[in-house]
Amino acid sequence: MRKLSLVILSIMLAASLPACGRTGRTDSQAGGNSAARTPAAQKDGTTNNTEENNQAKSSQTGNSNILIAYFTVPEDVEASGNDAVAGASIVVKDNERMGNTEYVAGIVQKTTGGDLFKIETKDAYPLEHDTLVDQAADEQDKNLRPELSGHIEDIGKYDTIILGYPNWWADLPMPVYSFLEEYDFSGKTIIPFVTHGGSGFSSTISTISELQPDADISSNTLSLPRQDVADGEEETREWAESLGLGTSS
Ligand SMILES: Cc1cc2nc3c(=O)[nH]c(=O)nc-3n(C[C@H](O)[C@H](O)[C@H](O)COP(=O)(O)O)c2cc1C
């Protein structure tokens, strides 16, 4: 039944995903694991201390029990002007070009304080839309776990993980599976937010629960359609304030 719903949803989404043409996908299940460095948190205990992004980029706001982790792919679309919105997947503010989820994550970080962590893969994703959607579909079909390039130094210090991602084919992007399978969030609170092209969260919240069965998944979530992201600062800030985690600015 779930598969049938997803197939129907994917068909509906084909209309909102330009030149995509994908009408179904394979349901993803948990499995696999990737390396983490943090002894207290990692499931497999292996070490993989990698390059530039191997720690949460702390903003040192005094609220460092909060982690804002997000995945984003700012597509290679035309954007003109300093404060422009491109239809697909980017926000441009003050000449800075960001993915939708990245933009929202930045506002959440400014509002709650906490450490910002970008979930990145060793192999970068293509930025061209059609290539990206095809690759994402293929990864889902194969239930892949892309290897991440950065890892969190001390996951034990975080009580709250605010987790942001784009809806990809009615599912979590596979790197978010990699991320959720790398750490043990037992006893911690996960607060999801999503940016999307019309599907909202799809079934991603229950997938997060399956991947982190001993975490508390907050019901206070944020779902932002991509066309609302660039003007979504106030909504995002109000939501982040409503989490009651304290503000930093
Ligand atoms: C590979 C891919 C698959 C997508 N699948 C869906 C989908 O199933 N449902 C939906 O509402 N939006 C879908 N979208 C739209 C994205 O969720 C939306 O553009 C999002 O804001 C992108 O966030 P980002 O810029 O942070 O990557 C998809 C986009 C991509 C690139």
The ligand as a MOL file (V3000), in Angstrom:
LIG
                    3D

  0  0  0     0  0            999 V3000
M  V30 BEGIN CTAB
M  V30 COUNTS 31 33 0 0 0
M  V30 BEGIN ATOM
M  V30 1 C 16.4430 14.9630 -6.8620 0
M  V30 2 C 15.2520 15.7750 -6.4830 0
M  V30 3 C 14.0810 15.1590 -6.1720 0
M  V30 4 C 12.9930 15.9150 -5.7360 0
M  V30 5 N 11.8570 15.2580 -5.3780 0
M  V30 6 C 10.8280 15.9740 -4.8650 0
M  V30 7 C 9.6710 15.3190 -4.4030 0
M  V30 8 O 9.5300 14.1040 -4.4860 0
M  V30 9 N 8.6860 16.0790 -3.8800 0
M  V30 10 C 8.7830 17.4260 -3.7680 0
M  V30 11 O 7.8840 18.0600 -3.2600 0
M  V30 12 N 9.8910 18.0720 -4.1900 0
M  V30 13 C 10.9000 17.3860 -4.7300 0
M  V30 14 N 12.0360 18.0380 -5.1370 0
M  V30 15 C 12.1410 19.4910 -4.9530 0
M  V30 16 C 13.0170 19.8410 -3.7320 0
M  V30 17 O 12.5430 19.2080 -2.5740 0
M  V30 18 C 13.0340 21.3540 -3.4950 0
M  V30 19 O 13.4310 22.0380 -4.6550 0
M  V30 20 C 13.9340 21.7130 -2.3290 0
M  V30 21 O 13.5980 22.9840 -1.8460 0
M  V30 22 C 15.4100 21.7070 -2.6850 0
M  V30 23 O 16.1510 22.0630 -1.5540 0
M  V30 24 P 17.7080 22.4290 -1.6150 0
M  V30 25 O 17.8520 23.6420 -2.4890 0
M  V30 26 O 18.0730 22.7200 -0.2110 0
M  V30 27 O 18.4210 21.2470 -2.1490 0
M  V30 28 C 13.1020 17.3150 -5.6300 0
M  V30 29 C 14.2880 17.9410 -6.0120 0
M  V30 30 C 15.3530 17.1830 -6.4190 0
M  V30 31 C 16.6320 17.8740 -6.8160 0
M  V30 END ATOM
M  V30 BEGIN BOND
M  V30 1 1 1 2
M  V30 2 1 2 3
M  V30 3 2 2 30
M  V30 4 2 3 4
M  V30 5 1 4 5
M  V30 6 1 4 28
M  V30 7 2 5 6
M  V30 8 1 6 7
M  V30 9 1 6 13
M  V30 10 2 7 8
M  V30 11 1 7 9
M  V30 12 1 9 10
M  V30 13 2 10 11
M  V30 14 1 10 12
M  V30 15 2 12 13
M  V30 16 1 13 14
M  V30 17 1 14 15
M  V30 18 1 14 28
M  V30 19 1 15 16
M  V30 20 1 16 17
M  V30 21 1 16 18
M  V30 22 1 18 19
M  V30 23 1 18 20
M  V30 24 1 20 21
M  V30 25 1 20 22
M  V30 26 1 22 23
M  V30 27 1 23 24
M  V30 28 2 24 25
M  V30 29 1 24 26
M  V30 30 1 24 27
M  V30 31 2 28 29
M  V30 32 1 29 30
M  V30 33 1 30 31
M  V30 END BOND
M  V30 END CTAB
M  END
